[in-house]
């Protein structure tokens, strides 16, 4: 084993984990505070010290990698439904795998000194400038893969707060250019949300509307209500209806808002 400098090992992996977590966040449209992404990156840097352990058998090594990924994802993005959590861990783990593959290819092709992989932990005894350049190359390659696979991050995410009859609900929504659903009589914008997001909110039945749609996996109708107040990214929006769907939106972000509505606030 080559000489490993602990400060270089931890710093390199903090930087790498930060970019991998940003990729995961954007790919899955997860709303996460920057401080939590930084904390997850710091944890990744600390866990990289496993490179100093004796060589670990491959089966145990893979299990350890998955456990580390699960812990980092939990610290960064917090609690969620189990299927969403598994998706987050899978995307983060896959991003890490792709990143390592790219870095190994680059270093194999150019054969520079100072590169090593110990217990699946990447170590580069290289200048900070070269590290930044190589990491950014990998970051843009991962973004290209995301776009080619039509990841959800091609769309932006906004925060929506709905108030009705003294109760409120707050959730994230995808601002989708393909969402053109409108209330048929007033032509008001409609934000479509899964029923589970609006738990505890009781709408005024006098505002009930039947709203047709064509862009949610087929044609049909959904129930729509006009709330007392709607805020998008903290800004109040008027004349908005909330369309309530049940089991229609399959992505992790279970609400869709018209892009024009969000963009024009």
ZILINFEN-V740094 format. One line per field, one symbol per residue. psi: psi as a letter, one per 40 degrees, with the letter a starting at -180 (. if undefined). burial: 1 if it has 16 or more other C-alpha atoms within 10 Angstrom, else 0. A space follows every 10 residues. Layout:
BEGIN
psi=???
burial=???
END
This chain:
BEGIN
psi=hihhhddddd dddddddddd dddddddefh hhiddddddd dddddddeee deiihhiddd dddddddddd ddddddeaia iddddddddd dddddddddd ddddddddde fiiehihhfe hhhhgiiddd dddddddddd ddddddddef ieeeiihihh hhhhfeiiih iiihhheehf hihddefiih hhiiddefhe hhihdeehih hiieeffaia iihiihidih hhfehhhifh ihhhihedhe idhfihihdd ddde.
burial=0000000111 1111111111 1111111111 0000011111 1111111111 1000000000 0001110111 1111111000 0000100111 1110110111 0111000000 0000110111 1111100000 1000100110 0110010000 0111101111 1111000100 1111110011 1110000111 1111000100 1010000010 1110000000 0001111111 1100001001 1111100010 0111111110 11000
END
